[in-house]
Amino acid sequence: MDIPETLTHLRKLPKSAAEETDPLIRARIVGEILAALAEVEDALKAVRQPAVAELREQGHTVRALAAELGLSPARVDQIAKGKRA
């Protein structure tokens, strides 16, 4: 599965989970999904931070990166420095 397909699948998870009729099972499913997403989020941040730091080392400005990434300049600076990646 490629990244766009995976993202499409992830976006469907809330609706799929909501379709479970047993509330206990639904709560467990959502809990498992949230735990997995937290793990994935941490792993993705570990990939993004060095990428942003590398771009800064290459001379890209915080403002230019902010515009490219859709983030504020302050957030780009935090990411580049490894603060709350």
Secondary structure, DSSP 8 states (H G I E B T S, - for coil): --HHHHHHHHHHHHHHHHT-S-HHHHHHHHHHHHHHHHHHHHHHHHHHHHHHHHHHHTT--HHHHHHHHTS-HHHHHHHHTTS--
